[in-house]
Amino acid sequence: MISGGLYKFKQNKRAYFALILFTLIFLLSLFSEWIANDKPLILKYKNNFYFPILKEYTDLDFGGDFPTAADYKDPLIAENIQNNGWAIYPVIPFSYNTVDYQLNIPTPSSPDGKHLLGTDDEGRDVLARILYGIRLSVIFALLLTSISSLMGIMAGAIQGYFGGKLDIFMQRFLEIWDSMPQLFVLIIVASIFEPTFLTLLMIMILFSWTGLVGVVRAEFLRVRNFEFVKAAKALGVSNLRIIYRHILPNALVATVTFVPFLLSEAIVSLTALDFLGLGLSQDYPSLGDLVRQGKDNLQAPWIGVSIFVTLSLLLTLLIFIGEGMRDILDTRKNK
């Protein structure tokens, strides 16, 4: 069944190549430190090898005067390394928070050979921030989608399998919970303390776990009256085993098609919150921050165009993947 599903998915060329491209982009973002960084990948100084990507060194290690973290763009440190060895830098010699103090023009600066997508209004490389921002957004979306989906599937399974008063009570609870103003809660949290990755993730989970409850509940309500479920009950099989072994696989088939759409929704939510100033702080490489900078710096269209293309590409790929997974389960197309 799985191999047949993979074959049908490959038949949808658009979805198949979208999955490959999205996977490649995500894998590249996972190695952001090796692609975009203001530290050398490897350097040789006085016949000794150093790996700044993996370990932090001080100025004293390279002929500096202070026991602080080495600044490899400092003229003295750079000259000492050049005179006493060599250094290999990443393809993009800037990290997401590296400010280029050697710019001779006002920021944001336009794209050139040094900054392929230009800089933002603080002199930081836009391409490096996009690369790190993709990793942050996709990891956040994966965690949010997986945890909230697990919670939603469990809640929907309990509702649909047992039904009765428990189902009615949980339905009323979901109606009240879904009516809570998520934006106001985030405003309150942001006013009390600065949101971090984990706190924002937990808050988003509280409001996103209900997304799959209805789908799983409906599937359990349908399947629980099938003959094989009644036979399992008659043989004394426990409720937990029936839910896990006999009904849940059927429900997962219906819910797996929603995963790419939930991922895209999570990316949009994080970007929107960062754009409004209710999400992650300035210390994070946020795509939403680039959207805000594109709005605030209309005289620098390369910022807005770059982040528009990035978000459009990510969301379009996820939509194509979701459509491909949906087509696998479409019985009209499988005949």
Buried (B, 14 or more C-beta within 10 A) or exposed (E): EEEEBEEBBEEBEEBBBBBEBBEEBBEBBEEBBEBBBBBBBBBBBEEEEBEBBEEEBEBEBBBBEEEEEBBBBEEEBBEBBEEBBEBEBBEBBBBBBBBBEEBEEEBBBEBEEBBBBBBBBEBBBBBBBBBBBBBBBBBBBBBBBEBBBEBBBBBBBBBBBBBEEEBEEBBEEBEEEEEEEBEEBBBEBBEEEEBEBEBBBBBBBBBBBBBBBBBBBBBBBBBBEEEEBEEBEEEEBEEEEBBEEBBBEEBEBBBBBBBBBBBBBBBBBBBBBBBBBBBBBEEBBBBBBBBBBBEBBEEBEBBBEBBBEBBEBBBBBBBBBBBBBBBBBEEEEEE
